[in-house]
């Protein structure tokens, strides 16, 4: 049986049906009295650890004087009475103390009738909600006004043109207001719009939300009035410096490029002054550019440097194969520090990662042989979050003592990811550790 009441509802009358266990027709059990020996009524809320129990033998169940009329039970007791053995066989009325339906934080109350009283056991679940189905005005929701819509203190209504009823003024739509651009809008014009907006709230019931909008618009107008002109002197200084870049370019057919003396004529470096002679020399040496200041044509010094950089780009980078399958094993040599790369293939932006190696899955985390976390970039670094790529960095000390007898061994590993509060094991398998031949 399921009956819903608002939490804290008072004077609740509960009616339940108790079946006769001696028949198979589903007939109700009649003749049970409040003081029937063996009758037990138990109540427990979903957030309670133990029930509140009433028994006929213990004298904590009272009779009901008038059916359908709530009478508060004596402290520590409840009320119970048969409704009508002739017309409602098996139907009984129960009246509980108001406190049993006002338990703080409870979402439901379970009422159970049991014991050796001659009837079948019966349960009734009473959902306790914040929504009051018996409140016709606002269903127990205190945030809603009780006044009728359109009345003083009630919700606003709209007229035939879908405008808020009672709103007056020359501006009837938000689209009628001028767009505000601090660079071009006249403050006087903004004042006019604000005055129209202020006129439009006259006569509205309470007008709270519209008044707040007006106050914010007034603050925006004041901020616009406080705008100052840009520092033209600083702009002119920047322009005078950037104009010098023209002298660092030379024509190479239809392409302009930097001349060899571009370092001398360019902007200062590092924000602490111009490049020193030694710094310019080091840059030229790194690029393989001669130190002449003469203009070049055809294939210049920077073209030579670019060609050399292109040759370097053609040299492949050494990378270990990434772990891409959830159950893929890892083979690693003791003492190595080569990062172990993983490729999940999906976005892990904002995720935290943990890499763990243990002897057994039942070992506590404190007994882990290796434990790394992305909270430390020296342990796990996310290289490409959008693609789901990351690398686990191991130190020589992490594996140095794991093969005391010098023979290969297989351990267990997994990678756990936490993102938006959801924990997921994204990789797991064997961590096969090989002995190293070359030792320090």
SULRAQUI-V906190 format. One line per field, one symbol per residue. psi: psi as a letter, one per 30 degrees, with the letter a starting at -180 (. if undefined). burial: I if it has 24 or more other ideal C-beta (glycine too) atoms within 12 Angstrom, else O. Layout:
psi=???
burial=???
This chain:
psi=kjkklkkgklhkjkklkkljfflgfgllklgklfgkkfkkkkkklfgkfllkkkkeefggkllkejkfjkkklkkgllkkkkdjfefikfkkkkjlkeffghkkfkflkkkkkaligflkkkkkkjkjlfkjfgjfeghgjffkkfllkflkfaklllafghlkkfkllfjfleffkkkjjfffkkeeeeeeeeeeeeeffkfkjegeeeeeeeeeeeeeeeeeffklllifeeeeeeeeeffffefgklkibgkklklfgeeefalllgggllkleeeeeeeeeefhklglgkkllcjaefeeeeeeeeeeffkkkjklkkjfkegklkkkkkflgkkjkkjfglkgkglkkkkkklelffklefgkekjlkffjffekkjejeefhklkkkklefefegfifgglllkakllkkkjkhfkkkjfkkakjjkkkkekl.
burial=OOIIIIIOIOOIIIIIIIIOOOOOOOOIIIOIOIOIOOIIIIIIIOOOOOOIIIIIOOOIIIIIOOOOOIOOIOOOIIIIIIIOOOOOIIIIIIIIIOOIIOIOOIOIIIIIIIIOIIIIIIIIIIIIIOOOOOOOOOOOOOOOOOOOOOOOOOOIOOOOOOOIOOIOIOIOOOOOIOOOOOOOOOOOOIOOIIOIIIOIIOOIIOIOOIOOOIOOIOOIIOOIOOOOOOOOOOOOOOOOOOOOOOOOOIOOOOOOIIIIIIIIIOOOOOOOOOOOOOOIOOIIOOIOIOOOOOOIOOOIIIIOIOOOOOOOOOOOOOOOOIIOOOOIOIOIIIIIOOIIIIIIOOOIOOIIIIIIIIOOOOOOOOOIIIIIIIOOOOIIIIIOOOOIIIIIIIOOOIIOOIOOOOOOIOIIIIIIIOOOOOOOOIIIIIIIIOOOOOOO
